[in-house]
Amino acid sequence: MNSFLKSISALLFISTMTAFTACNNNKNQEKMKEQNNTSLFPKGDKLSNDWFSGDAFLMPLLAKDKNNDFALGSVTFEPRARTHWHTHPKGQVLIVTEGEGFNQEKGKPAKALKKGDVVNIPENVEHWHGASANSKLVHIAITNYKSDENVVWLKPVTDEEYNNVVNN
């Protein structure tokens, strides 16, 4: 009888552990599926700190070609990440798909950005854009070309400039 109870106990233990593991696996799969469904596009590759402060990533979506005089990409900024000051010789359009951040033209107050916002940046206007201090920012950038040039990079946005925006 004693060995019978041990066998039953062992089976119950194995059954319980199998059910527990299956439940955890289902929760993990659901969590991964949820994370994969929250972003419209994959994060992409890290962008150079020659032009960005903090961690920013680019997923190219469409390159300039004979039919299109623009490039299209999804840019992800981790919290506090931002572009350097820059201009676009033929302008740029940003479509915010996730998170919160800012866009600022030189000499003007910064504008808060949130999911669904569309920003039209005129040609040759010095500006920067990036994430807020506590949220990532993801936007689709549609950047027009003038000949073979689509951006002119300038100096970094200083921590003081950035903090004046996010703390106001």
C-alpha positions as CSV (number, residue, x, y, z in Angstrom):
1,M,0.0,0.0,0.0
2,N,2.8,2.3,0.8
3,S,4.4,2.0,-2.6
4,F,0.9,2.6,-4.2
5,L,0.6,5.9,-2.3
6,K,4.1,6.8,-3.3
7,S,3.2,6.1,-7.0
8,I,0.0,8.2,-6.7
9,S,1.9,11.0,-5.0
10,A,4.5,11.0,-7.7
11,L,1.9,11.0,-10.5
12,L,0.0,13.9,-8.8
13,F,3.3,15.8,-8.5
14,I,4.2,15.3,-12.1
15,S,0.7,16.2,-13.3
16,T,0.7,19.4,-11.2
17,M,4.2,20.4,-12.5
18,T,3.1,19.7,-16.1
19,A,0.0,21.8,-15.7
20,F,2.0,24.6,-14.0
21,T,4.6,24.5,-16.7
22,A,2.0,24.5,-19.5
23,C,0.2,27.5,-17.8
24,N,3.5,29.4,-17.5
25,N,4.4,28.6,-21.1
26,N,1.0,29.9,-22.3
27,K,1.4,33.1,-20.3
28,N,4.9,33.6,-21.7
29,Q,3.7,33.0,-25.2
30,E,0.8,35.4,-24.7
31,K,3.2,38.0,-23.3
32,M,5.6,37.7,-26.2
33,K,2.7,37.8,-28.7
34,E,1.4,41.0,-27.0
35,Q,4.9,42.6,-27.1
36,N,5.2,41.7,-30.8
37,N,1.8,43.2,-31.5
38,T,2.4,46.5,-29.8
39,S,4.9,47.9,-32.3
40,L,3.9,48.4,-35.9
41,F,7.4,47.5,-37.2
42,P,10.5,45.8,-35.7
43,K,12.9,48.1,-33.9
44,G,15.7,47.9,-36.5
45,D,19.4,48.7,-36.2
46,K,20.9,51.2,-33.7
47,L,21.7,54.5,-35.2
48,S,25.0,56.3,-34.9
49,N,25.7,58.6,-32.0
50,D,27.3,60.9,-34.5
51,W,23.8,62.1,-35.3
52,F,21.7,60.9,-32.3
53,S,22.0,61.3,-28.5
54,G,20.9,58.2,-26.6
55,D,19.6,55.0,-28.1
56,A,17.7,55.4,-31.4
57,F,17.0,52.7,-34.0
58,L,16.0,52.6,-37.6
59,M,13.9,50.0,-39.5
60,P,14.2,51.1,-43.2
61,L,10.8,50.6,-45.0
62,L,11.4,52.0,-48.5
63,A,14.6,53.4,-50.1
64,K,14.7,56.2,-52.7
65,D,14.4,54.8,-56.2
66,K,13.4,55.8,-59.7
67,N,9.7,56.1,-58.6
68,N,10.2,57.8,-55.2
69,D,12.3,60.8,-54.3
70,F,12.0,60.0,-50.6
71,A,13.1,57.4,-48.1
72,L,10.7,55.9,-45.6
73,G,11.6,54.4,-42.2
74,S,10.4,53.6,-38.7
75,V,12.5,55.3,-36.1
76,T,12.4,54.2,-32.4
77,F,13.8,56.5,-29.7
78,E,14.3,55.1,-26.2
79,P,13.5,57.5,-23.4
80,R,15.6,60.7,-23.6
81,A,17.0,59.7,-27.0
82,R,16.9,62.4,-29.7
83,T,18.3,63.6,-33.0
84,H,20.9,66.2,-33.2
85,W,19.8,69.6,-34.7
86,H,19.4,69.1,-38.4
87,T,17.7,70.3,-41.6
88,H,16.2,68.6,-44.6
89,P,16.8,70.2,-48.0
90,K,13.3,69.1,-49.3
91,G,11.5,68.7,-46.0
92,Q,10.3,65.7,-43.9
93,V,7.0,64.3,-42.6
94,L,6.8,62.4,-39.3
95,I,3.9,60.1,-38.3
96,V,3.9,59.2,-34.6
97,T,2.9,55.5,-34.2
98,E,3.8,55.0,-30.5
99,G,4.9,56.7,-27.3
100,E,5.5,60.3,-26.5
101,G,8.2,62.9,-27.4
102,F,8.9,66.3,-28.7
103,N,9.7,68.2,-31.9
104,Q,11.3,71.6,-31.8
105,E,12.2,74.1,-34.5
106,K,15.1,76.4,-33.7
107,G,13.9,79.5,-31.9
108,K,10.4,78.2,-31.3
109,P,8.8,76.4,-28.3
110,A,8.9,72.6,-28.5
111,K,5.7,70.7,-29.4
112,A,4.7,67.6,-27.6
113,L,4.2,64.5,-29.8
114,K,1.9,61.6,-29.2
115,K,0.5,58.6,-31.1
116,G,-1.4,59.8,-34.2
117,D,0.3,63.1,-34.6
118,V,1.6,64.1,-38.0
119,V,4.4,66.7,-38.3
120,N,5.2,68.5,-41.5
121,I,8.8,69.9,-41.3
122,P,9.5,72.4,-44.1
123,E,12.6,72.4,-46.1
124,N,15.8,73.8,-44.5
125,V,14.2,74.4,-41.1
126,E,16.6,73.6,-38.3
127,H,15.0,71.2,-35.8
128,W,15.2,68.1,-33.6
129,H,12.9,65.4,-32.5
130,G,13.0,62.6,-29.9
131,A,11.5,60.8,-27.0
132,S,10.2,62.2,-23.7
133,A,12.1,61.5,-20.5
134,N,9.8,58.6,-19.5
135,S,8.5,57.2,-22.7
136,K,9.9,55.8,-25.9
137,L,8.8,57.5,-29.2
138,V,8.3,55.7,-32.5
139,H,7.6,57.5,-35.7
140,I,7.6,56.9,-39.4
141,A,9.9,59.4,-41.2
142,I,9.2,60.3,-44.8
143,T,12.3,62.2,-45.8
144,N,12.5,63.9,-49.3
145,Y,15.7,64.1,-51.3
146,K,17.2,67.0,-53.2
147,S,19.5,65.3,-55.6
148,D,21.3,62.8,-53.4
149,E,20.9,64.7,-50.1
150,N,18.1,64.2,-47.6
151,V,19.5,65.5,-44.3
152,V,22.2,68.0,-43.1
153,W,23.4,67.1,-39.6
154,L,24.3,69.9,-37.2
155,K,25.4,70.1,-33.5
156,P,23.9,67.9,-30.8
157,V,20.9,69.0,-28.8
158,T,22.5,69.7,-25.4
159,D,21.2,68.2,-22.2
160,E,20.4,71.8,-21.1
161,E,18.3,72.4,-24.2
162,Y,16.6,69.0,-23.9
163,N,15.9,69.4,-20.1
164,N,14.4,72.9,-20.7
165,V,11.9,71.2,-23.0
166,V,11.0,68.1,-21.0
167,N,10.8,70.0,-17.7
168,N,8.4,72.6,-18.9
